[in-house]
């Protein structure tokens, strides 16, 4: 979808539909005041009649408004002005885009970026408008033989700026929003694909596609390569599947030559049955989403390549299927990881940490400035935080603070949980250096504590996205999270290096 910006007043804008906001208690936004004055008090009369109260989610469509160049005017309820913040702004953008698209309009002009959002500047409002609009219109329909007849008419959006705005800054925000939206779309598409299409080999092909498109360096280690290196933990997960595992690396070199990269390590289990410790049948289809950590790495690389971000980043994706079979790993088996540490596998459904621990050890060769792993790791994190925030654990408080700040800015929030040494004790084993599970208590933390044993040589953070990577029920599908958080984290890193 195409986005442009301008500073024309509401009466001069020519569009299929103009969008303006109305607060509760009859408070008009700046553009609504302009429309009201130009039309001889039409909006004031509407509000006095009670046709629109300004409550969140309300809309009112007007045709042929006097002295207004646009064909239609859509009024959007904003709620209480004093309570209008980040989420209220995003909701208003989503509601307006959805309503105009349903009308069948090919274009719209939105004055919502003029609205005062607490502690947010114009660049934030413009970028959020772009991202929310793209998210609102996203549909995954490529595998339907006859896609639904739902309208997807909207093609162009003009974002109207207050007089005197810095147009160049707004245009840069549009560019960023479009790049992040492209990355999120890739994350969603990969997550929504079924496991019979999105295999470890398919993920490797997507990484190779990024190399062709953006010139990043993509390397794929095959099973024999991993056997030679001694990646016994990763390989143990893939033993029950006919799909060969892959270890994918993508090197984006946008920064200074030789500068230490930020490493993003994404869990890529393209289907997780639980292995011998098999999962219940209910909702097992959703285990195709167990590769959303890997997808978020691919999407982030795409976004920063689109933006030409001046930073070095390496993506590391361990990928496999976790299935039962005659050669599958059994509870009680002991394997040796790439680090040389041995692991007693008490539960084959705790497989994400097994592929990640070898990937984290492998990442050491890049001498990273920081490492972030992203994984749909534990159901315990869903119980702890629901689907509102990703779980964050780190061995470096400054790194954790950077991620929390990026999550707050983007609305792709995380919440930090402790990573104290106390949580290591449940992982003790009588037969190996460690067990791969530590009981039900604090499962999200003990999962991260397992990974912490492989991250002592660098600053590291772990994002458990089991509750945020996809939605269930009627709106089932990948969310694209936490790609926006990761990209903003990298944008902030570039700013801080100047």
C-alpha positions as CSV (number, residue, x, y, z in Angstrom):
1,X,0.0,0.0,0.0
2,X,1.2,3.5,-0.9
3,X,1.6,6.2,1.8
4,X,2.3,9.9,1.3
5,X,2.2,13.0,3.5
6,X,1.1,16.5,3.0
7,X,0.0,19.6,5.0
8,X,-3.2,20.6,3.1
9,X,-6.1,21.9,5.2
10,X,-9.2,19.6,5.5
11,X,-11.3,21.6,3.0
12,X,-8.6,21.4,0.3
13,X,-7.9,17.6,0.5
14,X,-9.2,15.7,-2.5
15,X,-9.8,12.0,-1.6
16,X,-12.4,9.3,-1.6
17,X,-12.7,9.6,2.1
18,X,-11.3,12.1,4.7
19,X,-10.8,10.8,8.3
20,X,-11.1,13.1,11.3
21,X,-11.4,12.5,15.0
22,X,-14.0,13.4,17.6
23,X,-13.4,13.2,21.3
24,X,-16.2,12.6,23.9
25,X,-18.2,15.5,25.2
26,X,-18.4,17.1,21.8
27,X,-14.7,18.0,21.6
28,X,-13.6,18.4,18.0
29,X,-10.1,17.7,16.8
30,X,-8.3,20.4,14.9
31,X,-9.3,19.1,11.5
32,X,-12.9,18.5,12.7
33,X,-13.1,22.1,13.8
34,X,-11.9,23.2,10.3
35,X,-14.5,21.0,8.6
36,X,-17.2,22.3,11.0
37,X,-16.3,25.9,10.1
38,X,-16.1,25.3,6.4
39,X,-19.4,23.4,6.3
40,X,-21.3,26.0,8.3
41,X,-21.5,24.1,11.6
42,X,-22.5,20.7,10.2
43,X,-20.5,18.7,12.7
44,X,-21.7,20.8,15.7
45,X,-25.2,20.1,14.7
46,X,-24.6,16.4,14.4
47,X,-23.1,16.3,17.9
48,X,-25.9,18.3,19.3
49,X,-28.4,15.8,17.9
50,X,-26.4,12.9,19.5
51,X,-25.7,11.2,16.3
52,X,-22.1,10.7,17.4
53,X,-20.9,10.7,21.0
54,X,-17.2,10.3,20.4
55,X,-16.8,7.0,22.2
56,X,-14.0,4.7,21.2
57,X,-14.8,2.6,18.2
58,X,-17.8,4.8,17.0
59,X,-17.8,6.0,13.4
60,X,-20.1,8.2,11.4
61,X,-19.9,8.5,7.6
62,X,-20.9,11.8,5.9
63,X,-21.4,12.4,2.2
64,X,-21.1,15.6,0.2
65,X,-20.1,17.8,3.1
66,X,-20.4,21.5,2.1
67,X,-17.2,23.2,1.0
68,X,-15.1,20.0,1.6
69,X,-13.2,18.6,-1.5
70,X,-13.3,15.0,-0.4
71,X,-16.2,12.8,-1.4
72,X,-16.8,11.5,2.1
73,X,-15.9,12.4,5.6
74,X,-15.5,9.6,8.2
75,X,-15.7,10.8,11.8
76,X,-14.0,8.5,14.3
77,X,-14.7,8.4,18.0
78,X,-11.6,8.9,20.2
79,X,-12.9,8.6,23.7
80,X,-11.8,11.0,26.5
81,X,-9.2,13.5,25.5
82,X,-7.3,13.2,28.8
83,X,-7.1,9.4,28.4
84,X,-6.0,9.4,24.7
85,X,-2.7,7.5,24.5
86,X,-0.7,5.0,22.5
87,X,-3.3,2.3,22.3
88,X,-6.2,4.6,21.7
89,X,-4.4,6.2,18.8
90,X,-3.6,2.8,17.3
91,X,-7.3,1.7,17.8
92,X,-8.5,4.8,16.0
93,X,-6.2,4.2,13.0
94,X,-7.3,0.6,12.8
95,X,-11.0,1.4,13.0
96,X,-10.7,4.1,10.3
97,X,-8.7,2.0,7.9
98,X,-11.0,-0.9,8.3
99,X,-14.1,1.2,7.8
100,X,-12.8,2.9,4.7
101,X,-11.6,-0.3,3.2
102,X,-15.1,-1.8,3.7
103,X,-16.6,1.1,1.8
104,X,-14.5,0.1,-1.2
105,X,-12.6,3.3,-1.4
106,X,-9.3,3.2,-3.2
107,X,-7.7,6.0,-1.1
108,X,-8.2,8.0,2.1
109,X,-6.7,11.0,3.7
110,X,-6.2,10.7,7.5
111,X,-5.9,13.6,9.9
112,X,-5.3,11.3,12.9
113,X,-1.6,12.1,13.0
114,X,-2.6,15.6,14.2
115,X,-3.9,14.2,17.4
116,X,-2.1,14.9,20.6
117,X,-0.7,11.6,22.0
118,X,1.0,11.8,25.3
119,X,4.8,11.9,25.0
120,X,4.7,11.0,21.3
121,X,6.1,13.1,18.5
122,X,4.9,13.3,14.9
123,X,7.4,10.7,13.6
124,X,5.9,8.1,16.1
125,X,2.4,8.9,15.0
126,X,3.1,8.7,11.3
127,X,5.1,5.4,11.7
128,X,2.4,3.9,13.8
129,X,-0.3,4.9,11.3
130,X,1.6,3.1,8.5
131,X,2.2,0.0,10.6
132,X,-1.3,-0.2,12.0
133,X,-2.9,0.3,8.6
134,X,-0.8,-2.5,7.0
135,X,-1.6,-4.8,9.9
136,X,-5.3,-4.0,9.7
137,X,-5.5,-5.0,6.0
138,X,-3.3,-8.1,6.3
139,X,-5.0,-11.3,5.2
140,X,-3.5,-14.8,4.7
141,X,-5.4,-16.2,1.8
142,X,-2.8,-17.7,-0.6
143,X,-3.7,-21.3,0.2
144,X,-7.5,-20.9,-0.4
145,X,-8.7,-22.1,-3.8
146,X,-11.3,-19.4,-3.8
147,X,-10.3,-16.5,-1.6
148,X,-13.2,-14.8,0.2
149,X,-14.9,-11.9,-1.5
150,X,-14.0,-9.5,1.2
151,X,-13.1,-6.0,-0.1
152,X,-9.4,-5.1,-0.1
153,X,-9.9,-1.9,-2.1
154,X,-7.7,0.5,-0.2
155,X,-4.5,1.2,-2.1
156,X,-3.3,4.7,-1.1
157,X,-3.2,6.6,2.1
158,X,-2.4,10.3,2.6
159,X,-1.3,11.2,6.1
160,X,-2.2,14.9,6.7
161,X,0.3,16.8,8.9
162,X,-0.3,19.8,11.1
163,X,0.8,23.1,9.5
164,X,4.5,23.8,10.0
165,X,5.5,20.1,10.4
166,X,8.8,18.8,9.3
167,X,7.8,16.9,6.2
168,X,11.2,15.2,5.8
169,X,11.0,13.7,9.2
170,X,7.5,12.5,8.4
171,X,8.6,10.9,5.2
172,X,11.4,9.1,7.0
173,X,8.9,7.8,9.4
174,X,6.8,6.5,6.5
175,X,9.9,4.7,5.1
176,X,10.6,3.1,8.5
177,X,6.9,2.1,8.9
178,X,6.8,0.5,5.4
179,X,10.0,-1.4,6.1
180,X,8.8,-2.7,9.4
181,X,5.4,-3.6,7.9
182,X,7.2,-5.6,5.2
183,X,9.1,-7.5,7.8
184,X,6.0,-8.2,9.9
185,X,4.2,-9.5,6.8
186,X,7.0,-11.9,6.2
187,X,6.9,-13.1,9.8
188,X,3.1,-13.6,9.6
189,X,3.2,-15.4,6.3
190,X,5.9,-17.8,7.5
191,X,4.1,-18.4,10.7
192,X,0.8,-19.0,9.1
193,X,2.1,-21.6,6.6
194,X,1.5,-25.2,7.5
195,X,4.2,-27.5,8.5
196,X,4.1,-29.5,5.3
197,X,5.1,-26.4,3.4
198,X,7.2,-24.4,5.9
199,X,9.9,-27.0,6.7
200,X,13.5,-26.4,7.8
201,X,14.5,-26.4,4.2
202,X,11.8,-23.8,3.4
203,X,13.2,-21.5,6.0
204,X,16.6,-21.9,4.5
205,X,15.3,-21.0,1.1
206,X,13.7,-17.9,2.6
207,X,17.1,-16.9,4.0
208,X,18.7,-17.5,0.6
209,X,16.0,-15.2,-0.9
210,X,17.1,-12.4,1.4
211,X,20.6,-12.9,0.1
212,X,19.4,-12.5,-3.5
213,X,17.2,-9.5,-2.6
214,X,19.5,-7.5,-0.3
215,X,23.0,-8.9,-0.6
216,X,23.2,-10.3,2.9
217,X,25.4,-13.4,3.4
218,X,23.5,-16.5,4.0
219,X,25.0,-19.8,5.0
220,X,23.2,-23.1,5.7
221,X,24.8,-25.9,7.7
222,X,23.4,-29.3,6.8
223,X,23.1,-32.3,9.1
224,X,26.5,-33.7,8.2
225,X,28.1,-30.3,9.0
226,X,26.4,-30.2,12.4
227,X,27.5,-33.8,13.1
228,X,31.1,-32.8,12.3
229,X,30.9,-29.8,14.7
230,X,29.3,-31.9,17.5
231,X,25.9,-30.3,17.7
232,X,24.4,-33.2,19.6
233,X,21.6,-31.3,21.3
234,X,20.2,-29.8,18.1
235,X,20.5,-33.1,16.2
236,X,18.7,-35.0,19.0
237,X,15.6,-33.0,18.3
238,X,15.5,-33.9,14.6
239,X,16.1,-37.6,14.9
240,X,12.4,-38.6,14.7
241,X,11.7,-36.6,11.5
242,X,12.4,-37.3,7.8
243,X,13.0,-33.6,7.3
244,X,16.7,-32.8,7.7
245,X,17.6,-30.1,10.2
246,X,19.3,-26.8,9.2
247,X,21.4,-24.2,10.9
248,X,20.9,-21.0,9.0
249,X,23.1,-17.9,9.4
250,X,22.4,-14.5,7.8
251,X,25.0,-11.8,8.0
252,X,23.9,-8.2,7.4
253,X,26.9,-5.8,7.3
254,X,25.5,-2.3,7.3
255,X,27.8,-0.9,9.9
256,X,31.6,-0.3,10.2
257,X,33.8,-3.1,8.9
258,X,34.9,-5.3,11.8
259,X,32.4,-3.8,14.3
260,X,30.9,-6.4,16.6
261,X,27.4,-7.5,15.4
262,X,24.2,-7.8,17.3
263,X,23.2,-11.5,17.1
264,X,19.5,-12.6,16.8
265,X,19.0,-16.3,17.5
266,X,15.5,-17.6,16.5
267,X,14.0,-20.9,17.4
268,X,12.9,-22.6,14.2
269,X,10.9,-25.7,15.1
270,X,8.7,-25.9,12.1
271,X,6.3,-28.4,13.7
272,X,6.4,-29.6,17.3
273,X,4.5,-32.7,18.2
274,X,6.4,-32.9,21.5
275,X,8.3,-36.0,20.2
276,X,8.0,-39.1,22.4
277,X,6.7,-36.8,25.2
278,X,3.8,-36.2,22.8
279,X,1.4,-33.3,23.2
280,X,-2.4,-33.6,23.6
281,X,-4.2,-33.6,20.2
282,X,-6.2,-30.4,21.0
283,X,-4.7,-27.4,19.3
284,X,-1.7,-29.3,18.2
285,X,-2.2,-27.7,14.8
286,X,-1.0,-24.5,16.3
287,X,2.5,-26.0,16.8
288,X,3.2,-24.9,13.3
289,X,3.8,-21.5,15.0
290,X,6.7,-22.9,16.9
291,X,9.1,-21.4,14.3
292,X,7.9,-17.8,14.9
293,X,11.2,-17.0,16.6
294,X,13.0,-17.9,13.4
295,X,10.5,-16.0,11.4
296,X,11.0,-12.9,13.5
297,X,14.7,-13.0,12.8
298,X,14.1,-13.2,9.0
299,X,11.6,-10.4,9.2
300,X,13.9,-8.2,11.2
301,X,16.8,-8.8,8.7
302,X,14.4,-7.8,5.9
303,X,13.3,-4.6,7.7
304,X,16.8,-3.4,8.5
305,X,17.9,-4.2,5.0
306,X,15.0,-2.2,3.6
307,X,16.0,0.7,5.8
308,X,19.7,0.2,5.1
309,X,20.4,0.5,8.9
310,X,24.0,1.3,9.6
311,X,24.7,-1.6,11.9
312,X,26.1,-5.1,11.7
313,X,23.6,-7.9,12.6
314,X,23.8,-11.6,12.3
315,X,20.8,-13.9,12.4
316,X,21.2,-17.5,13.6
317,X,18.4,-19.9,13.1
318,X,18.5,-23.5,14.3
319,X,15.6,-25.4,12.6
320,X,14.1,-28.9,12.9
321,X,10.9,-30.8,13.2
322,X,10.2,-32.5,16.5
323,X,8.3,-35.8,15.8
324,X,8.1,-39.2,17.3
325,X,9.5,-42.1,15.4
326,X,11.7,-45.2,15.7
327,X,14.9,-43.2,15.9
328,X,13.5,-40.4,17.9
329,X,15.2,-39.2,21.1
330,X,13.7,-40.9,24.2
331,X,13.2,-39.5,27.7
332,X,16.3,-40.4,29.7
333,X,18.7,-40.1,26.7
334,X,21.8,-38.1,27.2
335,X,23.4,-36.0,24.5
336,X,26.5,-33.8,24.3
337,X,26.0,-30.3,23.2
338,X,28.4,-28.2,21.0
339,X,29.7,-26.6,24.2
340,X,30.8,-30.1,25.4
341,X,28.2,-30.0,28.2
342,X,26.0,-33.1,28.6
343,X,22.2,-33.0,28.8
344,X,19.8,-35.6,30.2
345,X,16.6,-35.2,28.2
346,X,13.8,-35.8,30.6
347,X,11.1,-34.3,28.4
348,X,11.4,-34.4,24.6
349,X,8.8,-31.6,24.4
350,X,11.4,-29.2,25.9
351,X,13.2,-29.3,22.6
352,X,13.5,-25.5,21.9
353,X,16.2,-25.1,24.5
354,X,18.1,-28.0,22.9
355,X,18.4,-26.5,19.5
356,X,19.0,-23.0,20.9
357,X,21.8,-24.0,23.2
358,X,23.9,-25.3,20.3
359,X,23.0,-22.2,18.2
360,X,24.0,-19.9,21.1
361,X,27.4,-21.7,21.4
362,X,27.8,-21.4,17.6
363,X,27.1,-17.7,17.8
364,X,30.3,-17.2,19.8
365,X,32.3,-17.3,16.6
366,X,30.8,-14.0,15.5
367,X,32.2,-12.2,18.6
368,X,28.8,-10.5,19.1
369,X,28.3,-7.2,21.0
370,X,25.0,-8.6,22.3
371,X,22.9,-11.8,21.7
372,X,19.1,-12.0,21.8
373,X,17.3,-15.3,21.4
374,X,13.7,-15.3,20.4
375,X,11.6,-18.4,21.1
376,X,8.2,-19.8,21.6
377,X,9.8,-21.6,24.5
378,X,7.4,-22.3,27.4
379,X,3.7,-22.7,28.1
380,X,4.6,-21.4,31.5
381,X,5.2,-18.0,30.1
382,X,1.7,-17.9,28.7
383,X,0.3,-18.7,32.1
384,X,2.5,-16.0,33.7
385,X,1.9,-13.1,31.2
386,X,-0.9,-14.1,28.9
387,X,-0.7,-12.8,25.3
388,X,0.0,-9.2,26.3
389,X,3.8,-9.2,26.9
390,X,6.7,-11.4,25.9
391,X,8.8,-12.7,28.8
392,X,12.3,-11.2,29.0
393,X,15.2,-12.6,30.9
394,X,18.8,-11.4,30.6
395,X,22.3,-11.7,32.1
396,X,22.8,-7.9,31.5
397,X,20.4,-5.3,32.9
398,X,21.4,-2.6,30.5
399,X,20.6,-4.9,27.5
400,X,17.3,-5.7,29.1
401,X,16.5,-2.1,29.6
402,X,17.1,-1.4,25.9
403,X,14.7,-4.1,24.9
404,X,12.0,-3.0,27.4
405,X,12.3,0.6,26.1
406,X,11.9,-0.6,22.5
407,X,8.9,-2.7,23.4
408,X,7.2,0.3,25.1
409,X,7.8,2.6,22.1
410,X,6.4,0.1,19.6
411,X,3.6,-1.3,21.7
412,X,5.2,-4.7,21.3
413,X,5.9,-5.0,25.0
414,X,8.0,-7.3,27.1
415,X,8.2,-7.9,30.9
416,X,11.4,-8.8,32.7
417,X,11.5,-11.9,34.9
418,X,14.3,-12.7,37.3
419,X,17.2,-15.0,36.4
420,X,18.7,-15.7,39.8
421,X,21.1,-18.5,40.5
422,X,18.4,-20.1,42.7
423,X,16.6,-21.2,39.5
424,X,19.5,-23.4,38.4
425,X,19.1,-26.0,41.1
426,X,16.0,-27.7,39.5
427,X,18.1,-28.4,36.4
428,X,20.6,-30.7,38.3
429,X,20.9,-34.2,37.0
430,X,22.3,-37.4,38.6
431,X,23.5,-38.6,35.3
432,X,24.6,-35.6,33.2
433,X,25.8,-32.0,33.6
434,X,22.2,-30.9,33.5
435,X,18.6,-31.9,32.8
436,X,16.6,-30.2,30.1
437,X,13.6,-29.5,32.4
438,X,13.3,-28.5,36.0
439,X,9.7,-29.2,37.0
440,X,6.5,-27.1,36.7
441,X,7.4,-24.3,39.1
442,X,8.8,-21.2,37.3
443,X,9.0,-23.1,34.0
444,X,9.6,-20.0,31.9
445,X,12.5,-19.0,34.2
446,X,14.1,-22.4,34.4
447,X,13.9,-22.7,30.6
448,X,15.9,-19.4,30.4
449,X,18.2,-20.6,33.1
450,X,19.1,-23.6,31.0
451,X,20.0,-21.3,28.1
452,X,22.0,-19.1,30.5
453,X,24.5,-21.9,30.9
454,X,25.5,-21.3,27.3
455,X,25.7,-17.5,27.3
456,X,28.5,-16.8,29.8
457,X,30.8,-15.3,27.1
458,X,28.5,-12.5,26.0
459,X,25.7,-10.1,27.0
460,X,22.5,-12.0,26.3
461,X,18.7,-11.6,26.5
462,X,16.0,-14.2,26.0
463,X,12.5,-13.4,24.7
464,X,9.9,-16.0,25.4
465,X,7.2,-15.3,22.9
466,X,5.0,-18.3,23.5
467,X,2.1,-16.1,24.4
468,X,2.6,-13.3,21.9
469,X,3.7,-14.9,18.6
470,X,0.2,-16.0,17.6
471,X,-3.5,-15.7,18.4
472,X,-5.9,-18.6,18.9
473,X,-9.6,-18.9,18.4
474,X,-11.6,-16.9,15.8
475,X,-8.6,-14.7,15.0
476,X,-6.1,-17.6,14.8
477,X,-2.9,-16.6,13.1
478,X,0.6,-15.2,13.6
479,X,0.9,-11.7,15.1
480,X,4.4,-10.8,13.7
481,X,5.6,-10.2,17.3
482,X,8.3,-9.4,18.5
483,X,9.7,-8.1,15.2
484,X,8.7,-4.5,15.8
485,X,10.4,-4.6,19.2
486,X,13.6,-6.1,17.7
487,X,13.8,-3.6,14.9
488,X,13.3,-0.6,17.2
489,X,16.0,-2.0,19.5
490,X,18.4,-2.0,16.5
491,X,17.3,1.5,15.4
492,X,18.0,2.7,18.9
493,X,21.4,1.0,18.9
494,X,22.3,3.0,15.7
495,X,21.2,6.3,17.3
496,X,23.3,5.6,20.4
497,X,26.4,4.8,18.4
498,X,26.4,8.2,16.7
